[in-house]
């Protein structure tokens, strides 16, 4: 009996090491691809990539996507998916914009933040319950959530308008200078580098979720459930609760990401964040999160967003401004990373045998 126990324990340790190796390998590949792309852009394209502010602008423009992608990665690690996050972002923007502009722009900024968080948590809780406890397919549930959020956005207001609330304008225009990371303009004036508040929020989310996955029991449960539901259940893990928490946190990230997006654009519109869910999925895959579940890393997702944005900027810098060039490039990049994941999966299955 003791021999069997030792053998089983040894196998479990090997599997954990293999999963960890897969995660780290995909993370290193993602970071390496981003560095190579950015260095090549600096060498061959110059101007738009040499200044530190060019990198900070990538963060400013994609802070919301970073938050959404982190939430998406959690769900994908458990073997699920959430395609409603883009429309939830649009709903958050519209609801907060309408609230802040009520009574001639006298809405309270802090209350609008709670509205955003409440919307995100509501979607996460409902969708999580349907997926985890009623065992409905995540794609179907979140597709329904997408259509519901889209309809609610239009009901609240069907047109685009800018927010005129004074408190919000101050918040939106606030910039945080980055020490020693500025550049000189043509007049010889030193312009300090800066990031928007939303970037600080996005980085905080990355750190918190990275710590959650790496050092908490719930984080380990996400990987276990995504790796194998039945095995996780046999180990005493509450599979349903774990899936529910993944969707709940993803919904919360959609609420936070929605408000970060709102601070960046400063308006409400039914067309806001169109396609954000696809970009979040793409960023997660590029960052090393496998569609099969059980493998992923928040740090990889962060660099996945940077890689996706960088390749788009490179395409635009080459003068290929047509949308289809960008789509083709992103599609090619996705295919490459999916191929890499397939090779790693094949290696993993071979090691199991």
VOLUMZA-630339 format. One record per residue: residue number from 1; x, y, z of N, C-alpha, C in turn. Coordinates in steps of 0.02 Angstrom, whole numbers. Example, Ala and Ser with C-alpha at 12.3 -4.5 7.8 and 13.67 -1.06 7.14 Angstrom:
BEGIN
R    n      nu      nv      nw     cau     cav     caw      cu      cv      cw
R    1     660    -284     390     615    -225     390     660    -165     390
R    2     642    -112     354     684     -53     357     645       2     394
// end
This chain:
BEGIN
R    n      nu      nv      nw     cau     cav     caw      cu      cv      cw
R    1      42     -61       0       0       0       0      43      63       0
R    2      96      62      40     139     121      44     175     134     -22
R    3     190      79     -58     223      86    -123     178     121    -172
R    4     113     100    -173      64     131    -218      55     204    -203
R    5      53     220    -138      44     289    -118     103     332    -142
R    6     163     304    -132     223     341    -152     225     350    -227
R    7     205     299    -265     204     303    -337     155     356    -361
R    8      94     354    -330      43     403    -349      65     474    -332
R    9      96     481    -273     120     547    -253     173     573    -301
R   10     217     527    -322     270     546    -369     240     568    -436
R   11     189     531    -459     156     550    -522     124     618    -517
R   12      90     631    -460      57     696    -451     108     752    -453
R   13     166     741    -421     218     793    -420     244     806    -491
R   14     254     752    -529     278     759    -597     228     798    -640
R   15     164     784    -629     112     819    -668     112     893    -651
R   16     119     908    -586     119     979    -566     179    1015    -596
R   17     237     981    -596     296    1012    -625     288    1022    -700
R   18     256     973    -733     245     978    -805     200    1037    -821
R   19     145    1044    -781      98    1099    -792     133    1166    -780
R   20     176    1168    -727     212    1229    -713     261    1246    -769
R   21     293    1194    -795     340    1204    -850     304    1230    -912
R   22     246    1203    -927     207    1226    -984     189    1300    -977
R   23     166    1318    -917     147    1387    -904     206    1434    -912
R   24     263    1416    -882     322    1458    -886     350    1462    -957
R   25     348    1406    -993     373    1405   -1061     333    1452   -1105
R   26     266    1450   -1099     224    1494   -1139     234    1567   -1119
R   27     246    1579   -1054     259    1647   -1030     323    1674   -1061
R   28     377    1634   -1060     440    1656   -1088     434    1669   -1163
R   29     396    1627   -1198     387    1637   -1270     351    1703   -1283
R   30     299    1717   -1244     261    1780   -1253     305    1841   -1240
R   31     342    1839   -1185     386    1896   -1168     439    1904   -1222
R   32     468    1848   -1245     518    1851   -1297     492    1880   -1362
R   33     431    1860   -1382     401    1886   -1443     389    1961   -1438
R   34     364    1983   -1380     352    2055   -1371     417    2095   -1376
R   35     469    2071   -1341     533    2107   -1342     561    2110   -1413
R   36     560    2055   -1448     586    2053   -1517     547    2101   -1562
R   37     480    2099   -1556     439    2144   -1598     454    2217   -1583
R   38     459    2234   -1519     469    2305   -1501     538    2328   -1521
R   39     589    2286   -1511     657    2304   -1530     662    2313   -1606
R   40     631    2268   -1643     631    2273   -1716     595    2337   -1738
R   41     541    2354   -1703     505    2416   -1720     549    2477   -1709
R   42     587    2476   -1654     632    2532   -1639     686    2537   -1692
R   43     714    2480   -1712     770    2479   -1759     748    2499   -1830
R   44     693    2470   -1853     673    2478   -1923     622    2534   -1935
R   45     582    2550   -1883     531    2602   -1892     548    2667   -1856
R   46     589    2661   -1804     613    2721   -1769     560    2763   -1737
R   47     558    2826   -1757     518    2881   -1730     466    2862   -1678
R   48     412    2830   -1700     355    2818   -1655     368    2770   -1599
R   49     425    2735   -1599     437    2684   -1548     497    2700   -1504
R   50     537    2750   -1522     598    2764   -1484     584    2802   -1419
R   51     533    2843   -1417     518    2883   -1358     482    2841   -1305
R   52     500    2851   -1241     466    2813   -1187     391    2822   -1187
R   53     368    2882   -1207     296    2895   -1206     259    2851   -1255
R   54     293    2827   -1307     261    2782   -1355     240    2718   -1320
R   55     282    2693   -1275     265    2633   -1237     210    2648   -1186
R   56     215    2706   -1154     163    2725   -1105      95    2734   -1139
R   57      95    2757   -1201      32    2765   -1237       0    2697   -1251
R   58      41    2646   -1262      13    2579   -1269     -25    2559   -1206
R   59       5    2575   -1149     -28    2560   -1085     -91    2602   -1076
R   60     -86    2667   -1093    -144    2711   -1086    -203    2688   -1128
R   61    -188    2668   -1189    -242    2648   -1235    -270    2579   -1221
R   62    -232    2538   -1186    -252    2468   -1176    -261    2449   -1102
R   63    -265    2499   -1058    -274    2484    -987    -337    2443    -975
R   64    -391    2463   -1008    -454    2427   -1001    -448    2355   -1026
R   65    -416    2346   -1083    -407    2280   -1112    -365    2235   -1067
R   66    -316    2264   -1033    -275    2225    -986    -319    2196    -931
R   67    -363    2237    -903    -408    2214    -850    -456    2160    -875
R   68    -486    2172    -933    -533    2124    -962    -498    2058    -978
R   69    -437    2062   -1004    -401    2002   -1023    -381    1961    -962
R   70    -364    1995    -907    -348    1959    -846    -408    1919    -820
R   71    -467    1950    -821    -527    1915    -802    -542    1857    -849
R   72    -533    1868    -914    -544    1816    -964    -497    1757    -952
R   73    -435    1771    -933    -386    1718    -922    -407    1672    -865
R   74    -435    1702    -812    -458    1661    -756    -511    1611    -778
R   75    -559    1635    -818    -613    1592    -841    -585    1538    -888
R   76    -539    1558    -933    -510    1511    -980    -467    1458    -945
R   77    -434    1477    -891    -394    1429    -853    -439    1374    -824
R   78    -500    1391    -806    -547    1341    -780    -581    1301    -835
R   79    -564    1317    -898    -594    1281    -954    -656    1313    -983
R   80    -671    1375    -962    -730    1410    -986    -712    1468   -1032
R   81    -761    1512   -1043    -750    1571   -1084    -806    1622   -1068
R   82    -793    1685   -1080    -842    1737   -1067    -839    1788   -1124
R   83    -888    1785   -1169    -888    1831   -1226    -932    1892   -1215
R   84    -953    1904   -1153    -996    1960   -1139    -959    2022   -1115
R   85    -893    2015   -1100    -858    2069   -1066    -855    2134   -1107
R   86    -853    2130   -1173    -852    2190   -1214    -916    2230   -1208
R   87    -973    2197   -1212   -1037    2232   -1206   -1051    2254   -1134
R   88   -1025    2217   -1085   -1031    2240   -1016    -992    2305   -1007
R   89    -934    2309   -1038    -895    2371   -1038    -934    2429   -1067
R   90    -967    2417   -1124   -1008    2469   -1156   -1066    2489   -1110
R   91   -1098    2440   -1077   -1153    2455   -1032   -1130    2496    -973
R   92   -1071    2479    -946   -1043    2518    -890   -1031    2590    -910
R   93   -1002    2600    -969    -989    2668    -993   -1054    2708   -1000
R   94   -1105    2677   -1030   -1168    2713   -1040   -1203    2728    -975
R   95   -1207    2678    -930   -1241    2688    -866   -1207    2742    -825
R   96   -1140    2741    -822   -1103    2791    -784   -1109    2860    -815
R   97   -1108    2863    -882   -1113    2927    -916   -1181    2960    -904
R   98   -1234    2920    -909   -1301    2946    -897   -1310    2969    -825
R   99   -1283    2929    -779   -1289    2948    -708   -1251    3013    -693
R  100   -1189    3018    -718   -1148    3077    -703   -1177    3141    -733
R  101   -1213    3134    -789   -1241    3194    -821   -1313    3210    -799
R  102   -1339    3171    -751   -1407    3185    -727   -1407    3251    -688
R  103   -1464    3285    -688   -1472    3349    -653   -1416    3398    -673
R  104   -1404    3403    -739   -1355    3451    -766   -1284    3436    -741
R  105   -1266    3373    -740   -1197    3354    -724   -1181    3354    -651
R  106   -1228    3339    -608   -1217    3339    -536   -1209    3269    -506
R  107   -1200    3218    -548   -1190    3151    -521   -1123    3145    -484
R  108   -1120    3098    -437   -1060    3089    -396   -1015    3036    -428
R  109    -950    3051    -432    -902    3007    -465    -897    2940    -427
R  110    -894    2943    -360    -886    2881    -321    -947    2836    -330
R  111   -1006    2865    -334   -1066    2825    -344   -1064    2792    -413
R  112   -1039    2828    -463   -1034    2799    -530    -987    2739    -530
R  113    -934    2742    -489    -888    2686    -484    -924    2625    -455
R  114    -965    2635    -404   -1002    2580    -374   -1053    2551    -424
R  115   -1081    2595    -466   -1127    2571    -519   -1089    2524    -566
R  116   -1029    2543    -585    -989    2502    -630    -973    2434    -599
R  117    -951    2435    -536    -935    2373    -502    -997    2330    -492
R  118   -1054    2362    -478   -1116    2325    -468   -1138    2290    -532
R  119   -1132    2325    -589   -1151    2295    -653   -1107    2234    -668
R  120   -1042    2243    -659    -995    2188    -672   -1009    2128    -627
R  121   -1019    2140    -562   -1032    2086    -515   -1098    2051    -530
R  122   -1148    2089    -551   -1213    2060    -567   -1207    2012    -626
R  123   -1173    2033    -678   -1163    1988    -736   -1121    1928    -717
R  124   -1069    1939    -678   -1026    1883    -658   -1063    1833    -615
R  125   -1105    1857    -568   -1141    1813    -523   -1194    1771    -560
R  126   -1233    1804    -602   -1286    1769    -639   -1256    1718    -688
R  127   -1207    1741    -727   -1177    1695    -775   -1139    1639    -740
R  128   -1106    1655    -686   -1070    1604    -648   -1116    1552    -620
R  129   -1174    1574    -595   -1223    1526    -568   -1250    1480    -623
R  130   -1266    1508    -680   -1293    1468    -735   -1242    1418    -761
R  131   -1179    1439    -764   -1126    1394    -789   -1108    1342    -738
R  132   -1097    1363    -676   -1071    1317    -625   -1124    1271    -595
R  133   -1181    1299    -577   -1230    1260    -540   -1285    1230    -584
R  134   -1300    1262    -639   -1349    1233    -686   -1315    1198    -744
R  135   -1249    1203    -747   -1207    1167    -796   -1227    1181    -869
R  136   -1243    1245    -882   -1256    1267    -951   -1189    1287    -982
R  137   -1181    1275   -1046   -1118    1290   -1080   -1100    1364   -1073
R  138   -1037    1379   -1054   -1016    1449   -1044   -1027    1493   -1106
R  139   -1015    1465   -1165   -1023    1505   -1226   -1095    1528   -1234
R  140   -1142    1484   -1221   -1213    1500   -1229   -1235    1552   -1177
R  141   -1213    1541   -1115   -1232    1586   -1061   -1205    1656   -1073
R  142   -1141    1660   -1090   -1111    1727   -1099   -1133    1759   -1165
R  143   -1152    1718   -1214   -1182    1747   -1275   -1247    1782   -1258
R  144   -1288    1750   -1215   -1349    1781   -1192   -1334    1845   -1153
R  145   -1282    1842   -1112   -1261    1901   -1075   -1240    1957   -1121
R  146   -1206    1940   -1175   -1185    1990   -1224   -1245    2026   -1254
R  147   -1295    1987   -1276   -1354    2018   -1306   -1394    2059   -1255
R  148   -1397    2034   -1194   -1434    2070   -1141   -1400    2137   -1127
R  149   -1333    2136   -1120   -1296    2198   -1106   -1303    2247   -1164
R  150   -1302    2221   -1225   -1309    2264   -1284   -1377    2297   -1285
R  151   -1429    2258   -1270   -1497    2286   -1268   -1505    2338   -1213
R  152   -1478    2323   -1154   -1484    2370   -1098   -1447    2435   -1113
R  153   -1390    2430   -1146   -1353    2491   -1164   -1394    2537   -1208
R  154   -1428    2507   -1257   -1469    2547   -1303   -1530    2575   -1269
R  155   -1558    2537   -1222   -1617    2561   -1185   -1599    2622   -1143
R  156   -1541    2620   -1111   -1520    2676   -1069   -1511    2739   -1111
R  157   -1476    2731   -1168   -1468    2786   -1215   -1442    2758   -1281
R  158   -1471    2779   -1335   -1454    2750   -1400   -1405    2792   -1441
R  159   -1380    2846   -1411   -1334    2890   -1448   -1271    2903   -1407
R  160   -1220    2928   -1440   -1157    2943   -1406   -1158    3015   -1380
R  161   -1132    3024   -1319   -1127    3091   -1292   -1069    3095   -1242
R  162   -1038    3152   -1238    -982    3163   -1193   -1006    3183   -1124
R  163    -970    3163   -1073    -988    3179   -1004    -963    3248    -987
R  164   -1006    3289    -959    -989    3358    -941    -981    3368    -866
R  165    -982    3314    -828    -975    3318    -755    -905    3344    -737
R  166    -902    3396    -695    -838    3428    -679    -792    3381    -639
R  167    -819    3344    -591    -778    3298    -552    -747    3245    -598
R  168    -787    3219    -643    -762    3167    -688    -709    3194    -735
R  169    -718    3256    -759    -669    3286    -804    -601    3292    -770
R  170    -601    3310    -706    -538    3314    -669    -506    3245    -664
R  171    -547    3194    -648    -521    3126    -643    -493    3101    -710
R  172    -529    3115    -763    -509    3093    -829    -444    3126    -852
R  173    -434    3188    -835    -376    3226    -858    -314    3217    -813
R  174    -322    3181    -758    -266    3171    -712    -213    3125    -743
R  175    -152    3148    -742     -96    3109    -769     -43    3099    -715
R  176     -14    3040    -714      38    3024    -666     105    3022    -702
R  177     150    3068    -683     215    3071    -715     259    3012    -695
R  178     297    2987    -743     344    2932    -731     414    2961    -726
R  179     447    2956    -668     512    2988    -659     565    2962    -708
R  180     605    3008    -734     663    2993    -777     644    2958    -843
R  181     581    2963    -863     559    2929    -923     525    2978    -971
R  182     556    3037    -980     529    3086   -1025     571    3093   -1088
R  183     557    3144   -1127     595    3155   -1189     592    3230   -1205
R  184     636    3251   -1252     639    3322   -1272     602    3331   -1338
R  185     564    3387   -1342     530    3402   -1405     576    3441   -1451
R  186     550    3463   -1508     590    3498   -1558     617    3564   -1532
R  187     583    3593   -1482     605    3657   -1454     656    3648   -1398
R  188     673    3585   -1383     721    3572   -1330     690    3570   -1261
R  189     625    3570   -1258     590    3568   -1194     581    3496   -1171
R  190     594    3485   -1107     588    3417   -1080     514    3402   -1064
R  191     488    3348   -1092     419    3328   -1081     419    3262   -1041
R  192     397    3264    -979     398    3202    -939     349    3150    -965
R  193     367    3087    -958     322    3034    -977     265    3028    -926
R  194     208    3006    -949     151    3002    -903     107    2941    -920
R  195      69    2920    -871      18    2869    -881     -47    2894    -850
R  196    -103    2868    -875    -168    2886    -847    -181    2845    -784
R  197    -230    2867    -745    -247    2831    -683    -268    2760    -699
R  198    -301    2751    -756    -324    2684    -774    -267    2634    -780
R  199    -207    2657    -799    -149    2612    -804    -130    2586    -735
R  200    -131    2630    -685    -116    2609    -617    -166    2558    -592
R  201    -230    2568    -609    -282    2520    -590    -269    2453    -624
R  202    -252    2455    -689    -239    2394    -726    -180    2356    -698
R  203    -126    2391    -681     -67    2358    -652     -83    2328    -584
R  204    -126    2362    -545    -146    2335    -480    -186    2270    -489
R  205    -230    2269    -539    -269    2208    -554    -222    2151    -574
R  206    -173    2166    -616    -125    2115    -638     -89    2085    -577
R  207     -65    2128    -533     -28    2105    -474     -72    2063    -428
R  208    -133    2087    -416    -178    2051    -370    -197    1982    -398
R  209    -215    1979    -462    -235    1915    -491    -175    1869    -500
R  210    -116    1897    -514     -56    1855    -517     -43    1822    -449
R  211     -50    1861    -395     -40    1834    -328     -94    1783    -312
R  212    -156    1797    -333    -212    1751    -321    -198    1682    -352
R  213    -175    1681    -414    -163    1618    -448    -101    1582    -420
R  214     -53    1620    -399      11    1589    -381      14    1567    -308
R  215     -19    1604    -263      -7    1590    -192     -71    1576    -151
R  216    -128    1567    -182    -188    1553    -144    -218    1485    -163
R  217    -257    1458    -118    -289    1394    -131    -339    1400    -189
R  218    -376    1455    -191    -425    1465    -245    -389    1466    -312
R  219    -331    1499    -316    -293    1501    -378    -272    1432    -401
R  220    -248    1391    -353    -229    1322    -371    -289    1281    -393
R  221    -347    1296    -363    -408    1261    -382    -429    1278    -454
R  222    -417    1340    -475    -432    1359    -544    -395    1314    -593
R  223    -330    1304    -580    -289    1261    -623    -312    1188    -620
R  224    -328    1165    -560    -349    1095    -553    -414    1081    -590
R  225    -462    1127    -583    -527    1119    -617    -518    1122    -692
R  226    -477    1168    -716    -465    1173    -788    -428    1114    -815
R  227    -383    1085    -775    -346    1027    -797    -389     965    -805
R  228    -431     952    -754    -474     893    -756    -528     900    -702
R  229    -590     907    -723    -645     916    -675    -652     858    -628
R  230    -650     798    -655    -661     738    -615    -605     729    -563
R  231    -543     739    -585    -487     732    -538    -491     785    -483
R  232    -510     845    -501    -517     898    -452    -572     881    -401
R  233    -626     853    -425    -681     833    -380    -659     778    -333
R  234    -619     730    -358    -594     675    -316    -545     700    -263
R  235    -511     756    -278    -465     785    -230    -500     827    -177
R  236    -566     831    -181    -606     868    -132    -616     941    -149
R  237    -601     961    -210    -611    1030    -231    -683    1041    -251
R  238    -712    1095    -228    -781    1113    -246    -779    1143    -316
R  239    -790    1100    -366    -784    1120    -436    -834    1174    -454
R  240    -896    1167    -431    -948    1215    -449    -932    1284    -420
R  241    -911    1285    -357    -895    1349    -325    -835    1382    -360
R  242    -786    1341    -379    -727    1367    -412    -745    1400    -479
R  243    -787    1366    -519    -808    1394    -583    -849    1458    -572
R  244    -892    1457    -520    -932    1516    -504    -887    1575    -488
R  245    -835    1563    -447    -789    1617    -428    -750    1644    -488
R  246    -733    1600    -534    -697    1623    -594    -740    1672    -634
R  247    -803    1655    -643    -848    1700    -681    -864    1763    -641
R  248    -869    1756    -575    -883    1815    -533    -825    1864    -537
R  249    -763    1839    -532    -705    1883    -536    -699    1913    -606
R  250    -716    1873    -657    -714    1898    -726    -765    1955    -734
R  251    -824    1947    -704    -875    1999    -706    -851    2062    -671
R  252    -819    2053    -613    -792    2109    -576    -739    2146    -618
R  253    -697    2107    -653    -647    2137    -697    -680    2175    -754
R  254    -737    2149    -779    -773    2184    -832    -799    2251    -806
R  255    -822    2253    -743    -845    2315    -714    -788    2365    -705
R  256    -731    2340    -679    -673    2384    -670    -646    2406    -738
R  257    -639    2358    -784    -614    2375    -851    -660    2424    -886
R  258    -726    2416    -875    -774    2462    -906    -764    2533    -881
R  259    -751    2540    -816    -741    2608    -789    -675    2637    -811
R  260    -623    2594    -817    -558    2617    -843    -566    2642    -915
R  261    -604    2604    -954    -618    2624   -1023    -657    2690   -1024
R  262    -704    2696    -979    -745    2757    -973    -702    2817    -956
R  263    -653    2809    -911    -608    2864    -893    -564    2883    -953
R  264    -550    2836    -996    -507    2850   -1054    -544    2888   -1108
R  265    -606    2867   -1123    -643    2898   -1179    -687    2956   -1156
R  266    -710    2954   -1093    -751    3009   -1067    -819    3017   -1097
R  267    -848    2962   -1122    -914    2967   -1153    -951    2900   -1148
R  268   -1014    2903   -1165   -1054    2842   -1169   -1078    2831   -1240
R  269   -1076    2768   -1263   -1098    2753   -1330   -1111    2678   -1337
R  270   -1164    2659   -1374   -1178    2588   -1384   -1121    2553   -1422
R  271   -1080    2591   -1457   -1026    2561   -1498    -960    2555   -1460
R  272    -958    2579   -1398    -896    2576   -1359    -874    2504   -1348
R  273    -809    2493   -1348    -778    2428   -1333    -801    2373   -1380
R  274    -821    2392   -1441    -842    2342   -1489    -784    2295   -1505
R  275    -795    2230   -1498    -744    2181   -1511    -694    2171   -1455
R  276    -705    2204   -1398    -658    2198   -1342    -652    2127   -1317
R  277    -709    2090   -1320    -707    2020   -1296    -661    1977   -1340
R  278    -660    1990   -1406    -617    1953   -1450    -543    1970   -1438
R  279    -530    2034   -1427    -462    2055   -1411    -439    2026   -1345
R  280    -485    2021   -1297    -467    1992   -1232    -450    1918   -1239
R  281    -489    1882   -1279    -476    1811   -1291    -409    1803   -1327
R  282    -398    1845   -1379    -336    1842   -1417    -276    1856   -1372
R  283    -282    1907   -1330    -227    1925   -1285    -211    1868   -1236
R  284    -263    1836   -1211    -253    1780   -1165    -218    1722   -1199
R  285    -238    1707   -1261    -206    1652   -1299    -133    1669   -1314
R  286    -121    1730   -1337     -52    1752   -1352     -11    1751   -1288
R  287     -43    1766   -1231      -9    1765   -1166       3    1697   -1138
R  288     -20    1643   -1173      -4    1576   -1150     -61    1540   -1115
R  289    -121    1569   -1114    -178    1534   -1084    -208    1486   -1135
R  290    -211    1423   -1117    -236    1373   -1164    -312    1369   -1163
R  291    -342    1360   -1222    -414    1354   -1227    -439    1290   -1193
R  292    -396    1241   -1186    -415    1178   -1155    -419    1184   -1079
R  293    -393    1238   -1050    -395    1249    -979    -334    1219    -943
R  294    -324    1241    -881    -271    1213    -840    -203    1245    -847
R  295    -193    1287    -897    -129    1320    -909    -140    1393    -925
R  296    -103    1437    -892    -109    1508    -904     -72    1548    -852
R  297     -60    1611    -867     -21    1653    -821     -43    1725    -832
R  298     -58    1761    -778     -80    1831    -783     -25    1875    -811
R  299      37    1862    -792      93    1901    -820      96    1891    -896
R  300      84    1830    -918      83    1816    -990      28    1853   -1025
R  301     -30    1856    -992     -87    1893   -1021     -70    1967   -1028
R  302     -37    1995    -979     -15    2065    -982      29    2077   -1044
R  303      78    2033   -1054     122    2040   -1112      85    2021   -1177
R  304      33    1980   -1171      -8    1965   -1229     -44    2027   -1255
R  305     -69    2068   -1209    -102    2131   -1228     -51    2178   -1261
R  306       9    2182   -1231      61    2226   -1259      82    2202   -1329
R  307      87    2136   -1338     107    2109   -1403      54    2123   -1455
R  308      -9    2113   -1436     -64    2126   -1483     -66    2198   -1504
R  309     -58    2244   -1456     -59    2315   -1472       2    2335   -1513
R  310      60    2307   -1497     121    2324   -1533     117    2304   -1606
R  311      91    2244   -1620      87    2221   -1689      38    2265   -1728
R  312     -15    2289   -1695     -62    2334   -1728     -28    2401   -1744
R  313      13    2426   -1697      48    2489   -1708     100    2482   -1764
R  314     132    2424   -1767     181    2413   -1820     147    2413   -1889
R  315      90    2380   -1893      53    2378   -1956      32    2449   -1977
R  316       8    2488   -1927     -12    2557   -1943      49    2600   -1964
R  317     107    2589   -1931     167    2627   -1948     193    2611   -2017
R  318     178    2551   -2042     199    2532   -2109     153    2562   -2163
R  319     102    2600   -2141      57    2631   -2188      -1    2588   -2209
R  320      -8    2531   -2176     -62    2485   -2193    -121    2499   -2146
R  321    -155    2554   -2157    -206    2578   -2111    -273    2542   -2118
R  322    -281    2505   -2173    -344    2471   -2183    -355    2418   -2129
R  323    -417    2414   -2105    -433    2369   -2049    -417    2297   -2065
R  324    -425    2277   -2129    -415    2207   -2145    -343    2186   -2139
R  325    -294    2233   -2148    -224    2216   -2139    -211    2200   -2065
R  326    -240    2240   -2021    -232    2227   -1949    -262    2160   -1930
R  327    -322    2146   -1956    -356    2083   -1940    -316    2023   -1964
R  328    -288    2029   -2025    -249    1973   -2052    -186    1962   -2010
R  329    -154    2017   -1989     -93    2011   -1949    -108    1979   -1881
R  330    -162    2001   -1849    -181    1972   -1784    -200    1898   -1793
R  331    -234    1882   -1847    -253    1812   -1860    -191    1769   -1868
R  332    -141    1794   -1905     -79    1757   -1915     -43    1746   -1848
R  333     -43    1799   -1807     -10    1794   -1742     -45    1743   -1697
R  334    -111    1743   -1699    -150    1694   -1660    -135    1623   -1683
R  335    -132    1613   -1748    -119    1546   -1776     -51    1521   -1753
R  336      -2    1566   -1752      65    1546   -1730      64    1523   -1657
R  337      31    1562   -1614      29    1544   -1543     -13    1482   -1530
R  338     -66    1473   -1568    -106    1411   -1562     -65    1351   -1583
R  339     -24    1360   -1634      20    1306   -1656      71    1289   -1602
R  340      99    1340   -1571     146    1329   -1516     112    1291   -1459
R  341      50    1311   -1442      13    1277   -1390       0    1204   -1408
R  342     -15    1191   -1471     -27    1122   -1493      35    1079   -1485
R  343      93    1108   -1501     156    1071   -1493     169    1056   -1420
R  344     155    1105   -1377     166    1094   -1305     117    1042   -1278
R  345      55    1044   -1301       6     994   -1280      27     924   -1302
R  346      52     919   -1363      75     854   -1389     133     827   -1347
R  347     178     873   -1329     235     853   -1287     211     831   -1218
R  348     161     866   -1192     134     850   -1126     101     781   -1127
R  349      62     767   -1179      29     702   -1184      79     645   -1193
R  350     133     660   -1229     186     610   -1238     220     594   -1173
R  351     231     646   -1131     263     635   -1066     219     594   -1020
R  352     153     602   -1026     107     564    -984     111     490    -999
R  353     120     475   -1063     124     405   -1084     189     373   -1061
// end
